[in-house]
Amino acid sequence: MLEKKHRFSLYQLPLKVDKVVINPYFGLGAPDYSKIQIPKREKWQHSMSSVTEDKEHQWVDDFPLHRSACEGDTELLGKLLDSDFSVNKLDSDHWAPIHYACWYGKVEATRLILEKGKCNPNLLNGQLSSPLHFAAGGGHSEIVQLLLQHPEIDRHILDQQGRSPLQLCEENKQNEWEGTVELLQQAMNKPYEKVRIYRMDGSYRSVELKHGNNTTVQQIMEGMRLSQETQQYFTIWICSENLSKQST
């Protein structure tokens, strides 16, 4: 009985109308599609190109350092760097100025960004590609040589797909790719900087810093050939004249 009463009471609830919407086309029948005006293709293409042009103009205005790097305009690039424009700033596509310079093979622009702008040579874009990836992939041997001479370059850096600059160069085979491959191979065979890791008993092991300044603590521990169990309790104390004390 309780269940029946409950069901009956639901139908007795008062209905409240909050809003009435009338369809103005109701009763007029199906629309006449022959009267619908379709824009001409020329006008449509023009409007699309206008949108593209507007975006390009906005990019030029918002990111002058990126544009000058892209075009290799070293005169403007130098002035912007003197005006404290950041070489690490990413544009709307998550690219820094050095990525454009390396992608388009602008040697002097790349040199200026590295030297005057003091840009990190391993700076990654939004797709985790480095300047060395772009220069190697495009077969820009002069830029690759410039990057490899930088003391902080990571010769083993990998992109989002796990590819090295050497792999990209061999896959794309663009421009001076053969000479670029030779440069990268020579760089891979060069001796790496080593660091001594001392143990508590006074002994030490020399570990190669294959990734330069990008070398992680995990990679150092792997170079120490520590077991997974030992790594959980392993502590590294770093002492260097280049490090300054920081108060907490």
C-alpha positions as CSV (number, residue, x, y, z in Angstrom):
1,M,0.0,0.0,0.0
2,L,2.8,2.4,0.8
3,E,4.4,1.9,-2.6
4,K,1.1,2.6,-4.4
5,K,0.5,5.7,-2.4
6,H,3.9,6.9,-3.3
7,R,3.4,6.4,-7.0
8,F,0.0,8.1,-6.8
9,S,1.3,11.1,-5.1
10,L,4.0,11.7,-7.8
11,Y,1.2,12.3,-10.4
12,Q,-0.4,14.9,-8.1
13,L,2.7,17.2,-8.1
14,P,1.9,20.7,-9.5
15,L,3.6,21.6,-12.8
16,K,5.3,25.0,-12.9
17,V,6.1,26.7,-16.2
18,D,9.3,28.8,-16.0
19,K,9.6,29.8,-19.7
20,V,7.8,29.5,-23.0
21,V,9.8,29.3,-26.2
22,I,8.0,29.6,-29.5
23,N,9.6,28.3,-32.7
24,P,9.0,31.2,-35.3
25,Y,9.4,28.7,-38.2
26,F,6.8,26.2,-37.0
27,G,4.1,25.7,-39.6
28,L,6.0,27.3,-42.5
29,G,7.0,23.9,-44.0
30,A,10.4,22.8,-45.2
31,P,12.9,25.7,-46.1
32,D,13.7,26.4,-49.7
33,Y,17.4,25.5,-50.0
34,S,17.7,27.0,-53.4
35,K,17.5,30.5,-51.9
36,I,20.4,29.9,-49.6
37,Q,23.4,31.9,-50.8
38,I,26.7,30.0,-50.7
39,P,29.8,32.2,-50.7
40,K,31.9,31.9,-53.8
41,R,35.1,29.9,-53.5
42,E,37.3,33.0,-54.3
43,K,35.7,34.9,-51.4
44,W,36.1,32.0,-49.1
45,Q,39.8,31.5,-49.9
46,H,40.4,35.2,-49.5
47,S,38.8,35.2,-46.0
48,M,40.9,32.2,-45.0
49,S,44.1,33.8,-46.2
50,S,43.2,37.0,-44.3
51,V,42.9,35.0,-41.1
52,T,46.3,33.5,-41.8
53,E,47.8,36.9,-42.5
54,D,46.4,38.3,-39.3
55,K,48.0,35.5,-37.3
56,E,51.3,36.1,-39.0
57,H,51.2,39.8,-38.3
58,Q,50.3,39.1,-34.7
59,W,53.2,36.7,-34.3
60,V,55.7,39.3,-35.8
61,D,54.4,41.9,-33.4
62,D,54.4,39.7,-30.3
63,F,57.7,37.9,-30.9
64,P,60.2,40.1,-32.7
65,L,63.2,38.1,-31.4
66,H,61.7,34.9,-32.9
67,R,61.1,36.6,-36.2
68,S,64.6,38.1,-36.5
69,A,66.1,34.7,-35.6
70,C,63.8,33.0,-38.2
71,E,64.9,35.4,-40.9
72,G,68.5,35.6,-39.9
73,D,68.3,39.4,-39.3
74,T,71.4,39.7,-37.1
75,E,71.2,43.5,-37.0
76,L,67.8,43.5,-35.4
77,L,68.6,40.4,-33.4
78,G,71.6,42.2,-31.8
79,K,69.5,45.2,-30.9
80,L,66.8,43.1,-29.3
81,L,69.3,41.2,-27.3
82,D,70.8,44.5,-26.1
83,S,67.3,45.5,-25.0
84,D,67.1,42.4,-22.7
85,F,64.7,40.4,-24.8
86,S,64.7,36.9,-23.3
87,V,66.2,34.2,-25.5
88,N,64.4,31.5,-23.5
89,K,60.9,32.9,-24.1
90,L,58.6,30.5,-26.0
91,D,56.1,31.7,-28.6
92,S,52.6,30.5,-29.2
93,D,54.0,27.3,-30.8
94,H,56.3,26.7,-27.8
95,W,59.5,27.5,-29.8
96,A,62.4,29.7,-28.6
97,P,64.3,32.0,-31.0
98,I,67.2,29.5,-31.3
99,H,64.8,26.8,-32.5
100,Y,63.9,28.9,-35.5
101,A,67.5,29.9,-36.2
102,C,68.5,26.2,-36.2
103,W,65.5,25.0,-38.2
104,Y,66.0,27.5,-41.0
105,G,69.8,27.1,-41.0
106,K,70.6,30.7,-39.9
107,V,74.3,30.3,-38.8
108,E,75.1,33.8,-37.6
109,A,71.8,34.2,-35.8
110,T,72.4,31.0,-33.9
111,R,75.9,32.1,-33.0
112,L,74.6,35.5,-31.8
113,I,71.9,33.8,-29.7
114,L,74.4,31.4,-28.1
115,E,77.1,34.0,-27.4
116,K,75.4,37.3,-26.9
117,G,72.2,35.9,-25.6
118,K,73.9,33.2,-23.6
119,C,71.2,30.7,-24.6
120,N,71.1,27.2,-23.2
121,P,72.2,25.0,-26.2
122,N,70.0,22.2,-24.9
123,L,66.8,24.3,-24.7
124,L,63.8,22.1,-25.5
125,N,60.7,23.2,-27.4
126,G,57.1,22.0,-26.7
127,Q,57.8,18.7,-28.5
128,L,61.0,18.2,-26.5
129,S,63.2,18.8,-29.5
130,S,66.6,20.6,-29.0
131,P,68.5,23.0,-31.3
132,L,70.8,20.2,-32.1
133,H,67.9,18.0,-33.3
134,F,66.7,20.8,-35.6
135,A,70.1,21.6,-37.0
136,A,71.0,17.9,-37.5
137,G,67.6,17.0,-39.0
138,G,67.9,19.8,-41.5
139,G,71.5,18.9,-42.4
140,H,72.9,22.3,-41.4
141,S,76.4,21.1,-40.8
142,E,77.8,24.6,-39.9
143,I,75.3,25.1,-37.1
144,V,75.8,21.5,-35.8
145,Q,79.5,22.2,-35.6
146,L,78.8,25.5,-33.8
147,L,76.5,23.7,-31.3
148,L,79.0,20.8,-30.7
149,Q,81.7,23.3,-29.8
150,H,79.5,24.7,-26.9
151,P,80.9,23.4,-23.6
152,E,77.4,22.6,-22.3
153,I,76.1,20.7,-25.3
154,D,74.4,17.4,-24.7
155,R,75.6,15.1,-27.5
156,H,73.2,12.3,-26.5
157,I,70.1,14.3,-26.0
158,L,66.8,12.6,-27.0
159,D,63.6,14.0,-28.3
160,Q,60.0,13.0,-27.4
161,Q,60.3,9.9,-29.7
162,G,63.6,8.9,-28.1
163,R,65.6,9.9,-31.2
164,S,69.1,11.3,-31.1
165,P,70.3,14.2,-33.5
166,L,72.3,11.6,-35.4
167,Q,69.3,9.4,-36.0
168,L,67.3,12.4,-37.3
169,C,70.1,13.4,-39.6
170,E,70.3,9.9,-41.1
171,E,66.5,9.6,-41.5
172,N,65.9,13.0,-43.2
173,K,69.0,13.2,-45.4
174,Q,68.7,16.9,-46.1
175,N,71.2,19.4,-47.4
176,E,74.7,18.7,-46.1
177,W,73.6,15.6,-44.2
178,E,76.6,13.4,-44.9
179,G,79.0,16.0,-43.5
180,T,76.6,16.5,-40.6
181,V,76.6,12.7,-39.8
182,E,80.4,12.7,-39.8
183,L,80.5,15.6,-37.3
184,L,78.0,14.0,-35.0
185,Q,79.8,10.6,-35.1
186,Q,83.1,12.3,-34.3
187,A,81.5,14.1,-31.4
188,M,80.1,10.9,-30.0
189,N,83.6,9.3,-30.0
190,K,85.2,12.2,-28.2
191,P,86.1,11.6,-24.5
192,Y,83.6,12.8,-22.0
193,E,84.2,15.0,-19.0
194,K,84.6,12.8,-15.9
195,V,83.7,13.4,-12.2
196,R,85.2,11.5,-9.3
197,I,82.7,10.1,-6.8
198,Y,84.3,9.2,-3.5
199,R,83.0,6.5,-1.2
200,M,82.9,6.6,2.6
201,D,85.9,4.3,2.7
202,G,88.0,6.8,0.7
203,S,87.9,4.9,-2.6
204,Y,86.4,6.5,-5.7
205,R,85.0,5.8,-9.1
206,S,85.2,8.1,-12.2
207,V,81.9,8.6,-13.9
208,E,81.5,10.0,-17.4
209,L,79.1,12.9,-17.8
210,K,77.8,11.8,-21.2
211,H,75.0,14.3,-21.0
212,G,77.1,17.3,-19.8
213,N,75.1,19.7,-17.7
214,N,72.0,17.6,-18.4
215,T,73.4,14.6,-16.5
216,T,71.0,13.5,-13.7
217,V,71.7,12.0,-10.3
218,Q,70.1,8.8,-11.6
219,Q,72.6,8.6,-14.5
220,I,75.5,9.3,-12.0
221,M,74.3,6.4,-9.8
222,E,74.1,4.2,-12.9
223,G,77.7,5.1,-13.7
224,M,78.6,4.1,-10.2
225,R,77.1,0.6,-11.1
226,L,75.0,0.6,-7.9
227,S,72.3,-2.0,-7.5
228,Q,68.7,-0.9,-7.3
229,E,68.6,-1.7,-3.6
230,T,71.8,0.3,-2.9
231,Q,70.5,3.3,-4.8
232,Q,67.6,3.7,-2.4
233,Y,70.1,4.6,0.4
234,F,72.7,6.4,-1.7
235,T,73.5,10.0,-1.0
236,I,75.7,12.3,-3.1
237,W,77.4,15.3,-1.6
238,I,78.5,17.8,-4.3
239,C,81.4,20.1,-3.5
240,S,82.8,22.6,-6.0
241,E,84.5,26.0,-6.0
242,N,81.8,27.1,-8.4
243,L,79.1,26.6,-5.9
244,S,78.3,29.3,-3.4
245,K,76.8,28.8,0.1
246,Q,73.2,29.7,0.4
247,S,71.6,30.7,3.7
248,T,68.3,29.2,4.6
